[in-house]
Amino acid sequence: MPALRWQVFQRDNWKCLSCGRNSESGAILHVDHIIPRSKGGLNHLDNYQTLCETCNIGKSNKDSTNLRKRII
């Protein structure tokens, strides 16, 4: 999945789609499933989003943060 992770980060401009922070502002970026795998989400580019560690932990196992579609 390393190549796919880079694609997600590039597509999302290397920033958290929830709070807008990036690594330059001290954020640790994660690639997150929009629809969790436990709820049927697929390992596909369209189901990934960039979130910082804080926002990703806050999201937990919820699928209500389809942030990429709201921001773009």
PDB file of N, CA, C and O in Angstrom:
ATOM      1  N   MET A   1       0.795  -1.200   0.000  1.00  0.00           N
ATOM      2  CA  MET A   1       0.000   0.000   0.000  1.00  0.00           C
ATOM      3  C   MET A   1       0.846   1.277   0.000  1.00  0.00           C
ATOM      4  O   MET A   1       0.258   2.350  -0.133  1.00  0.00           O
ATOM      5  N   PRO A   2       2.160   1.252   0.136  1.00  0.00           N
ATOM      6  CA  PRO A   2       2.941   2.499   0.173  1.00  0.00           C
ATOM      7  C   PRO A   2       2.668   3.427  -1.009  1.00  0.00           C
ATOM      8  O   PRO A   2       2.520   4.632  -0.806  1.00  0.00           O
ATOM      9  N   ALA A   3       2.596   2.912  -2.224  1.00  0.00           N
ATOM     10  CA  ALA A   3       2.352   3.778  -3.377  1.00  0.00           C
ATOM     11  C   ALA A   3       0.971   4.415  -3.283  1.00  0.00           C
ATOM     12  O   ALA A   3       0.802   5.577  -3.651  1.00  0.00           O
ATOM     13  N   LEU A   4       0.000   3.682  -2.805  1.00  0.00           N
ATOM     14  CA  LEU A   4      -1.354   4.208  -2.656  1.00  0.00           C
ATOM     15  C   LEU A   4      -1.400   5.303  -1.588  1.00  0.00           C
ATOM     16  O   LEU A   4      -2.101   6.301  -1.752  1.00  0.00           O
ATOM     17  N   ARG A   5      -0.654   5.118  -0.497  1.00  0.00           N
ATOM     18  CA  ARG A   5      -0.596   6.148   0.554  1.00  0.00           C
ATOM     19  C   ARG A   5      -0.102   7.469  -0.025  1.00  0.00           C
ATOM     20  O   ARG A   5      -0.670   8.522   0.264  1.00  0.00           O
ATOM     21  N   TRP A   6       0.952   7.423  -0.839  1.00  0.00           N
ATOM     22  CA  TRP A   6       1.480   8.650  -1.449  1.00  0.00           C
ATOM     23  C   TRP A   6       0.446   9.292  -2.359  1.00  0.00           C
ATOM     24  O   TRP A   6       0.330  10.516  -2.408  1.00  0.00           O
ATOM     25  N   GLN A   7      -0.305   8.468  -3.079  1.00  0.00           N
ATOM     26  CA  GLN A   7      -1.353   9.004  -3.949  1.00  0.00           C
ATOM     27  C   GLN A   7      -2.420   9.742  -3.135  1.00  0.00           C
ATOM     28  O   GLN A   7      -2.895  10.802  -3.544  1.00  0.00           O
ATOM     29  N   VAL A   8      -2.787   9.186  -1.999  1.00  0.00           N
ATOM     30  CA  VAL A   8      -3.789   9.828  -1.138  1.00  0.00           C
ATOM     31  C   VAL A   8      -3.244  11.151  -0.607  1.00  0.00           C
ATOM     32  O   VAL A   8      -3.924  12.175  -0.676  1.00  0.00           O
ATOM     33  N   PHE A   9      -2.025  11.135  -0.080  1.00  0.00           N
ATOM     34  CA  PHE A   9      -1.422  12.366   0.444  1.00  0.00           C
ATOM     35  C   PHE A   9      -1.321  13.434  -0.645  1.00  0.00           C
ATOM     36  O   PHE A   9      -1.646  14.597  -0.403  1.00  0.00           O
ATOM     37  N   GLN A  10      -0.880  13.053  -1.823  1.00  0.00           N
ATOM     38  CA  GLN A  10      -0.767  14.019  -2.922  1.00  0.00           C
ATOM     39  C   GLN A  10      -2.130  14.579  -3.305  1.00  0.00           C
ATOM     40  O   GLN A  10      -2.287  15.792  -3.446  1.00  0.00           O
ATOM     41  N   ARG A  11      -3.105  13.711  -3.472  1.00  0.00           N
ATOM     42  CA  ARG A  11      -4.452  14.153  -3.843  1.00  0.00           C
ATOM     43  C   ARG A  11      -5.017  15.134  -2.823  1.00  0.00           C
ATOM     44  O   ARG A  11      -5.687  16.100  -3.190  1.00  0.00           O
ATOM     45  N   ASP A  12      -4.747  14.888  -1.540  1.00  0.00           N
ATOM     46  CA  ASP A  12      -5.288  15.712  -0.462  1.00  0.00           C
ATOM     47  C   ASP A  12      -4.348  16.855  -0.068  1.00  0.00           C
ATOM     48  O   ASP A  12      -4.508  17.469   0.987  1.00  0.00           O
ATOM     49  N   ASN A  13      -3.372  17.129  -0.925  1.00  0.00           N
ATOM     50  CA  ASN A  13      -2.438  18.251  -0.720  1.00  0.00           C
ATOM     51  C   ASN A  13      -1.683  18.180   0.604  1.00  0.00           C
ATOM     52  O   ASN A  13      -1.377  19.208   1.208  1.00  0.00           O
ATOM     53  N   TRP A  14      -1.389  16.969   1.047  1.00  0.00           N
ATOM     54  CA  TRP A  14      -0.563  16.754   2.234  1.00  0.00           C
ATOM     55  C   TRP A  14      -1.100  17.490   3.454  1.00  0.00           C
ATOM     56  O   TRP A  14      -0.327  18.027   4.248  1.00  0.00           O
ATOM     57  N   LYS A  15      -2.446  17.517   3.609  1.00  0.00           N
ATOM     58  CA  LYS A  15      -3.025  18.154   4.793  1.00  0.00           C
ATOM     59  C   LYS A  15      -4.249  17.369   5.253  1.00  0.00           C
ATOM     60  O   LYS A  15      -4.885  16.654   4.478  1.00  0.00           O
ATOM     61  N   CYS A  16      -4.555  17.526   6.529  1.00  0.00           N
ATOM     62  CA  CYS A  16      -5.723  16.883   7.123  1.00  0.00           C
ATOM     63  C   CYS A  16      -6.980  17.506   6.525  1.00  0.00           C
ATOM     64  O   CYS A  16      -7.130  18.727   6.509  1.00  0.00           O
ATOM     65  N   LEU A  17      -7.872  16.667   6.038  1.00  0.00           N
ATOM     66  CA  LEU A  17      -9.092  17.172   5.431  1.00  0.00           C
ATOM     67  C   LEU A  17     -10.118  17.612   6.466  1.00  0.00           C
ATOM     68  O   LEU A  17     -11.139  18.202   6.114  1.00  0.00           O
ATOM     69  N   SER A  18      -9.859  17.335   7.728  1.00  0.00           N
ATOM     70  CA  SER A  18     -10.779  17.765   8.775  1.00  0.00           C
ATOM     71  C   SER A  18     -10.381  19.128   9.332  1.00  0.00           C
ATOM     72  O   SER A  18     -11.204  20.043   9.375  1.00  0.00           O
ATOM     73  N   CYS A  19      -9.134  19.270   9.756  1.00  0.00           N
ATOM     74  CA  CYS A  19      -8.715  20.515  10.415  1.00  0.00           C
ATOM     75  C   CYS A  19      -7.779  21.363   9.562  1.00  0.00           C
ATOM     76  O   CYS A  19      -7.532  22.524   9.891  1.00  0.00           O
ATOM     77  N   GLY A  20      -7.255  20.804   8.472  1.00  0.00           N
ATOM     78  CA  GLY A  20      -6.384  21.565   7.578  1.00  0.00           C
ATOM     79  C   GLY A  20      -4.917  21.595   7.968  1.00  0.00           C
ATOM     80  O   GLY A  20      -4.102  22.187   7.260  1.00  0.00           O
ATOM     81  N   ARG A  21      -4.568  20.967   9.083  1.00  0.00           N
ATOM     82  CA  ARG A  21      -3.165  20.971   9.506  1.00  0.00           C
ATOM     83  C   ARG A  21      -2.328  20.080   8.590  1.00  0.00           C
ATOM     84  O   ARG A  21      -2.839  19.157   7.955  1.00  0.00           O
ATOM     85  N   ASN A  22      -1.028  20.380   8.538  1.00  0.00           N
ATOM     86  CA  ASN A  22      -0.092  19.564   7.764  1.00  0.00           C
ATOM     87  C   ASN A  22       1.129  19.286   8.611  1.00  0.00           C
ATOM     88  O   ASN A  22       1.201  19.708   9.765  1.00  0.00           O
ATOM     89  N   SER A  23       2.087  18.578   8.045  1.00  0.00           N
ATOM     90  CA  SER A  23       3.277  18.211   8.826  1.00  0.00           C
ATOM     91  C   SER A  23       4.101  19.441   9.209  1.00  0.00           C
ATOM     92  O   SER A  23       4.787  19.424  10.230  1.00  0.00           O
ATOM     93  N   GLU A  24       4.045  20.495   8.413  1.00  0.00           N
ATOM     94  CA  GLU A  24       4.772  21.719   8.756  1.00  0.00           C
ATOM     95  C   GLU A  24       4.210  22.369  10.017  1.00  0.00           C
ATOM     96  O   GLU A  24       4.929  23.079  10.721  1.00  0.00           O
ATOM     97  N   SER A  25       2.938  22.134  10.305  1.00  0.00           N
ATOM     98  CA  SER A  25       2.336  22.679  11.525  1.00  0.00           C
ATOM     99  C   SER A  25       2.377  21.665  12.668  1.00  0.00           C
ATOM    100  O   SER A  25       1.743  21.860  13.705  1.00  0.00           O
ATOM    101  N   GLY A  26       3.125  20.587  12.470  1.00  0.00           N
ATOM    102  CA  GLY A  26       3.333  19.603  13.523  1.00  0.00           C
ATOM    103  C   GLY A  26       2.394  18.418  13.500  1.00  0.00           C
ATOM    104  O   GLY A  26       2.462  17.569  14.388  1.00  0.00           O
ATOM    105  N   ALA A  27       1.523  18.333  12.516  1.00  0.00           N
ATOM    106  CA  ALA A  27       0.574  17.219  12.446  1.00  0.00           C
ATOM    107  C   ALA A  27       1.246  15.957  11.933  1.00  0.00           C
ATOM    108  O   ALA A  27       2.107  16.014  11.054  1.00  0.00           O
ATOM    109  N   ILE A  28       0.853  14.833  12.478  1.00  0.00           N
ATOM    110  CA  ILE A  28       1.256  13.528  11.972  1.00  0.00           C
ATOM    111  C   ILE A  28       0.100  13.057  11.104  1.00  0.00           C
ATOM    112  O   ILE A  28      -1.014  12.872  11.593  1.00  0.00           O
ATOM    113  N   LEU A  29       0.361  12.864   9.824  1.00  0.00           N
ATOM    114  CA  LEU A  29      -0.701  12.526   8.883  1.00  0.00           C
ATOM    115  C   LEU A  29      -0.906  11.025   8.769  1.00  0.00           C
ATOM    116  O   LEU A  29       0.047  10.245   8.759  1.00  0.00           O
ATOM    117  N   HIS A  30      -2.166  10.643   8.685  1.00  0.00           N
ATOM    118  CA  HIS A  30      -2.569   9.252   8.517  1.00  0.00           C
ATOM    119  C   HIS A  30      -3.426   9.138   7.264  1.00  0.00           C
ATOM    120  O   HIS A  30      -4.071  10.102   6.853  1.00  0.00           O
ATOM    121  N   VAL A  31      -3.429   7.966   6.665  1.00  0.00           N
ATOM    122  CA  VAL A  31      -4.380   7.660   5.604  1.00  0.00           C
ATOM    123  C   VAL A  31      -5.496   6.868   6.283  1.00  0.00           C
ATOM    124  O   VAL A  31      -5.256   5.839   6.914  1.00  0.00           O
ATOM    125  N   ASP A  32      -6.711   7.370   6.140  1.00  0.00           N
ATOM    126  CA  ASP A  32      -7.861   6.825   6.838  1.00  0.00           C
ATOM    127  C   ASP A  32      -8.897   6.309   5.852  1.00  0.00           C
ATOM    128  O   ASP A  32      -9.087   6.882   4.779  1.00  0.00           O
ATOM    129  N   HIS A  33      -9.560   5.232   6.221  1.00  0.00           N
ATOM    130  CA  HIS A  33     -10.695   4.742   5.432  1.00  0.00           C
ATOM    131  C   HIS A  33     -11.893   5.643   5.711  1.00  0.00           C
ATOM    132  O   HIS A  33     -12.224   5.867   6.876  1.00  0.00           O
ATOM    133  N   ILE A  34     -12.547   6.160   4.687  1.00  0.00           N
ATOM    134  CA  ILE A  34     -13.750   6.960   4.868  1.00  0.00           C
ATOM    135  C   ILE A  34     -14.854   6.070   5.422  1.00  0.00           C
ATOM    136  O   ILE A  34     -15.468   6.393   6.438  1.00  0.00           O
ATOM    137  N   ILE A  35     -15.101   4.964   4.761  1.00  0.00           N
ATOM    138  CA  ILE A  35     -16.006   3.937   5.291  1.00  0.00           C
ATOM    139  C   ILE A  35     -15.104   2.852   5.867  1.00  0.00           C
ATOM    140  O   ILE A  35     -14.372   2.199   5.122  1.00  0.00           O
ATOM    141  N   PRO A  36     -15.146   2.652   7.186  1.00  0.00           N
ATOM    142  CA  PRO A  36     -14.243   1.673   7.805  1.00  0.00           C
ATOM    143  C   PRO A  36     -14.380   0.281   7.184  1.00  0.00           C
ATOM    144  O   PRO A  36     -15.456  -0.127   6.747  1.00  0.00           O
ATOM    145  N   ARG A  37     -13.272  -0.415   7.161  1.00  0.00           N
ATOM    146  CA  ARG A  37     -13.298  -1.781   6.626  1.00  0.00           C
ATOM    147  C   ARG A  37     -14.273  -2.650   7.403  1.00  0.00           C
ATOM    148  O   ARG A  37     -14.905  -3.538   6.831  1.00  0.00           O
ATOM    149  N   SER A  38     -14.399  -2.403   8.704  1.00  0.00           N
ATOM    150  CA  SER A  38     -15.319  -3.191   9.531  1.00  0.00           C
ATOM    151  C   SER A  38     -16.775  -2.971   9.129  1.00  0.00           C
ATOM    152  O   SER A  38     -17.647  -3.758   9.499  1.00  0.00           O
ATOM    153  N   LYS A  39     -17.040  -1.907   8.376  1.00  0.00           N
ATOM    154  CA  LYS A  39     -18.403  -1.624   7.913  1.00  0.00           C
ATOM    155  C   LYS A  39     -18.523  -1.795   6.408  1.00  0.00           C
ATOM    156  O   LYS A  39     -19.440  -1.260   5.784  1.00  0.00           O
ATOM    157  N   GLY A  40     -17.588  -2.548   5.825  1.00  0.00           N
ATOM    158  CA  GLY A  40     -17.664  -2.866   4.404  1.00  0.00           C
ATOM    159  C   GLY A  40     -16.859  -1.962   3.492  1.00  0.00           C
ATOM    160  O   GLY A  40     -16.923  -2.110   2.272  1.00  0.00           O
ATOM    161  N   GLY A  41     -16.098  -1.025   4.052  1.00  0.00           N
ATOM    162  CA  GLY A  41     -15.276  -0.133   3.240  1.00  0.00           C
ATOM    163  C   GLY A  41     -14.169  -0.891   2.521  1.00  0.00           C
ATOM    164  O   GLY A  41     -13.606  -1.847   3.054  1.00  0.00           O
ATOM    165  N   LEU A  42     -13.869  -0.456   1.314  1.00  0.00           N
ATOM    166  CA  LEU A  42     -12.869  -1.131   0.495  1.00  0.00           C
ATOM    167  C   LEU A  42     -11.509  -0.442   0.574  1.00  0.00           C
ATOM    168  O   LEU A  42     -11.417   0.736   0.919  1.00  0.00           O
ATOM    169  N   ASN A  43     -10.468  -1.182   0.255  1.00  0.00           N
ATOM    170  CA  ASN A  43      -9.119  -0.629   0.151  1.00  0.00           C
ATOM    171  C   ASN A  43      -8.952  -0.065  -1.252  1.00  0.00           C
ATOM    172  O   ASN A  43      -8.303  -0.670  -2.105  1.00  0.00           O
ATOM    173  N   HIS A  44      -9.540   1.087  -1.476  1.00  0.00           N
ATOM    174  CA  HIS A  44      -9.536   1.714  -2.789  1.00  0.00           C
ATOM    175  C   HIS A  44      -9.307   3.209  -2.609  1.00  0.00           C
ATOM    176  O   HIS A  44      -9.737   3.789  -1.612  1.00  0.00           O
ATOM    177  N   LEU A  45      -8.641   3.824  -3.554  1.00  0.00           N
ATOM    178  CA  LEU A  45      -8.286   5.244  -3.468  1.00  0.00           C
ATOM    179  C   LEU A  45      -9.479   6.116  -3.105  1.00  0.00           C
ATOM    180  O   LEU A  45      -9.337   7.052  -2.318  1.00  0.00           O
ATOM    181  N   ASP A  46     -10.644   5.831  -3.657  1.00  0.00           N
ATOM    182  CA  ASP A  46     -11.831   6.648  -3.380  1.00  0.00           C
ATOM    183  C   ASP A  46     -12.342   6.509  -1.952  1.00  0.00           C
ATOM    184  O   ASP A  46     -13.158   7.317  -1.508  1.00  0.00           O
ATOM    185  N   ASN A  47     -11.878   5.509  -1.235  1.00  0.00           N
ATOM    186  CA  ASN A  47     -12.324   5.296   0.145  1.00  0.00           C
ATOM    187  C   ASN A  47     -11.266   5.730   1.153  1.00  0.00           C
ATOM    188  O   ASN A  47     -11.375   5.406   2.335  1.00  0.00           O
ATOM    189  N   TYR A  48     -10.263   6.445   0.714  1.00  0.00           N
ATOM    190  CA  TYR A  48      -9.217   6.927   1.612  1.00  0.00           C
ATOM    191  C   TYR A  48      -9.250   8.438   1.690  1.00  0.00           C
ATOM    192  O   TYR A  48      -9.635   9.120   0.741  1.00  0.00           O
ATOM    193  N   GLN A  49      -8.835   8.953   2.847  1.00  0.00           N
ATOM    194  CA  GLN A  49      -8.688  10.381   3.042  1.00  0.00           C
ATOM    195  C   GLN A  49      -7.500  10.612   3.961  1.00  0.00           C
ATOM    196  O   GLN A  49      -7.105   9.723   4.715  1.00  0.00           O
ATOM    197  N   THR A  50      -6.936  11.805   3.895  1.00  0.00           N
ATOM    198  CA  THR A  50      -5.840  12.177   4.778  1.00  0.00           C
ATOM    199  C   THR A  50      -6.419  12.859   6.007  1.00  0.00           C
ATOM    200  O   THR A  50      -7.146  13.847   5.906  1.00  0.00           O
ATOM    201  N   LEU A  51      -6.079  12.311   7.173  1.00  0.00           N
ATOM    202  CA  LEU A  51      -6.447  12.928   8.441  1.00  0.00           C
ATOM    203  C   LEU A  51      -5.201  13.016   9.303  1.00  0.00           C
ATOM    204  O   LEU A  51      -4.303  12.181   9.197  1.00  0.00           O
ATOM    205  N   CYS A  52      -5.148  14.037  10.162  1.00  0.00           N
ATOM    206  CA  CYS A  52      -4.049  14.083  11.121  1.00  0.00           C
ATOM    207  C   CYS A  52      -4.347  13.054  12.217  1.00  0.00           C
ATOM    208  O   CYS A  52      -5.467  12.558  12.336  1.00  0.00           O
ATOM    209  N   GLU A  53      -3.345  12.754  12.994  1.00  0.00           N
ATOM    210  CA  GLU A  53      -3.497  11.742  14.034  1.00  0.00           C
ATOM    211  C   GLU A  53      -4.637  12.093  14.989  1.00  0.00           C
ATOM    212  O   GLU A  53      -5.415  11.216  15.367  1.00  0.00           O
ATOM    213  N   THR A  54      -4.745  13.350  15.381  1.00  0.00           N
ATOM    214  CA  THR A  54      -5.787  13.773  16.320  1.00  0.00           C
ATOM    215  C   THR A  54      -7.184  13.564  15.739  1.00  0.00           C
ATOM    216  O   THR A  54      -8.059  13.013  16.406  1.00  0.00           O
ATOM    217  N   CYS A  55      -7.391  14.000  14.502  1.00  0.00           N
ATOM    218  CA  CYS A  55      -8.710  13.844  13.874  1.00  0.00           C
ATOM    219  C   CYS A  55      -9.027  12.379  13.594  1.00  0.00           C
ATOM    220  O   CYS A  55     -10.176  11.957  13.720  1.00  0.00           O
ATOM    221  N   ASN A  56      -8.026  11.613  13.220  1.00  0.00           N
ATOM    222  CA  ASN A  56      -8.243  10.193  12.940  1.00  0.00           C
ATOM    223  C   ASN A  56      -8.635   9.446  14.207  1.00  0.00           C
ATOM    224  O   ASN A  56      -9.543   8.616  14.178  1.00  0.00           O
ATOM    225  N   ILE A  57      -7.967   9.729  15.311  1.00  0.00           N
ATOM    226  CA  ILE A  57      -8.311   9.074  16.572  1.00  0.00           C
ATOM    227  C   ILE A  57      -9.708   9.499  17.005  1.00  0.00           C
ATOM    228  O   ILE A  57     -10.471   8.683  17.521  1.00  0.00           O
ATOM    229  N   GLY A  58     -10.049  10.763  16.802  1.00  0.00           N
ATOM    230  CA  GLY A  58     -11.378  11.254  17.157  1.00  0.00           C
ATOM    231  C   GLY A  58     -12.478  10.621  16.331  1.00  0.00           C
ATOM    232  O   GLY A  58     -13.601  10.451  16.808  1.00  0.00           O
ATOM    233  N   LYS A  59     -12.161  10.274  15.095  1.00  0.00           N
ATOM    234  CA  LYS A  59     -13.144   9.654  14.207  1.00  0.00           C
ATOM    235  C   LYS A  59     -13.490   8.249  14.673  1.00  0.00           C
ATOM    236  O   LYS A  59     -14.638   7.820  14.555  1.00  0.00           O
ATOM    237  N   SER A  60     -12.520   7.541  15.196  1.00  0.00           N
ATOM    238  CA  SER A  60     -12.685   6.171  15.665  1.00  0.00           C
ATOM    239  C   SER A  60     -13.170   5.274  14.526  1.00  0.00           C
ATOM    240  O   SER A  60     -12.550   5.242  13.463  1.00  0.00           O
ATOM    241  N   ASN A  61     -14.249   4.558  14.729  1.00  0.00           N
ATOM    242  CA  ASN A  61     -14.743   3.600  13.737  1.00  0.00           C
ATOM    243  C   ASN A  61     -16.039   4.103  13.103  1.00  0.00           C
ATOM    244  O   ASN A  61     -16.902   3.310  12.726  1.00  0.00           O
ATOM    245  N   LYS A  62     -16.166   5.410  12.989  1.00  0.00           N
ATOM    246  CA  LYS A  62     -17.375   5.998  12.414  1.00  0.00           C
ATOM    247  C   LYS A  62     -17.174   6.224  10.927  1.00  0.00           C
ATOM    248  O   LYS A  62     -16.046   6.389  10.461  1.00  0.00           O
ATOM    249  N   ASP A  63     -18.264   6.232  10.192  1.00  0.00           N
ATOM    250  CA  ASP A  63     -18.168   6.489   8.758  1.00  0.00           C
ATOM    251  C   ASP A  63     -18.838   7.809   8.384  1.00  0.00           C
ATOM    252  O   ASP A  63     -19.131   8.041   7.211  1.00  0.00           O
ATOM    253  N   SER A  64     -19.082   8.668   9.361  1.00  0.00           N
ATOM    254  CA  SER A  64     -19.793   9.915   9.102  1.00  0.00           C
ATOM    255  C   SER A  64     -18.864  11.080   8.763  1.00  0.00           C
ATOM    256  O   SER A  64     -19.329  12.212   8.630  1.00  0.00           O
ATOM    257  N   THR A  65     -17.572  10.829   8.622  1.00  0.00           N
ATOM    258  CA  THR A  65     -16.645  11.924   8.339  1.00  0.00           C
ATOM    259  C   THR A  65     -16.138  11.860   6.915  1.00  0.00           C
ATOM    260  O   THR A  65     -14.931  11.935   6.685  1.00  0.00           O
ATOM    261  N   ASN A  66     -17.011  11.726   5.981  1.00  0.00           N
ATOM    262  CA  ASN A  66     -16.591  11.700   4.576  1.00  0.00           C
ATOM    263  C   ASN A  66     -16.157  13.104   4.200  1.00  0.00           C
ATOM    264  O   ASN A  66     -16.816  13.796   3.424  1.00  0.00           O
ATOM    265  N   LEU A  67     -15.036  13.504   4.767  1.00  0.00           N
ATOM    266  CA  LEU A  67     -14.580  14.883   4.689  1.00  0.00           C
ATOM    267  C   LEU A  67     -14.145  15.300   3.302  1.00  0.00           C
ATOM    268  O   LEU A  67     -14.376  16.435   2.886  1.00  0.00           O
ATOM    269  N   ARG A  68     -13.519  14.387   2.589  1.00  0.00           N
ATOM    270  CA  ARG A  68     -13.001  14.735   1.274  1.00  0.00           C
ATOM    271  C   ARG A  68     -14.128  15.239   0.378  1.00  0.00           C
ATOM    272  O   ARG A  68     -13.940  16.204  -0.363  1.00  0.00           O
ATOM    273  N   LYS A  69     -15.266  14.617   0.436  1.00  0.00           N
ATOM    274  CA  LYS A  69     -16.378  15.020  -0.420  1.00  0.00           C
ATOM    275  C   LYS A  69     -16.966  16.346   0.024  1.00  0.00           C
ATOM    276  O   LYS A  69     -17.522  17.071  -0.801  1.00  0.00           O
ATOM    277  N   ARG A  70     -16.861  16.693   1.322  1.00  0.00           N
ATOM    278  CA  ARG A  70     -17.393  17.956   1.795  1.00  0.00           C
ATOM    279  C   ARG A  70     -16.471  19.113   1.455  1.00  0.00           C
ATOM    280  O   ARG A  70     -16.953  20.209   1.169  1.00  0.00           O
ATOM    281  N   ILE A  71     -15.172  18.906   1.476  1.00  0.00           N
ATOM    282  CA  ILE A  71     -14.218  19.989   1.288  1.00  0.00           C
ATOM    283  C   ILE A  71     -13.953  20.266  -0.179  1.00  0.00           C
ATOM    284  O   ILE A  71     -13.840  21.424  -0.580  1.00  0.00           O
ATOM    285  N   ILE A  72     -13.853  19.234  -0.974  1.00  0.00           N
ATOM    286  CA  ILE A  72     -13.485  19.417  -2.378  1.00  0.00           C
ATOM    287  C   ILE A  72     -14.682  19.849  -3.189  1.00  0.00           C
ATOM    288  O   ILE A  72     -14.567  20.054  -4.398  1.00  0.00           O
TER     289      ILE A  72
END
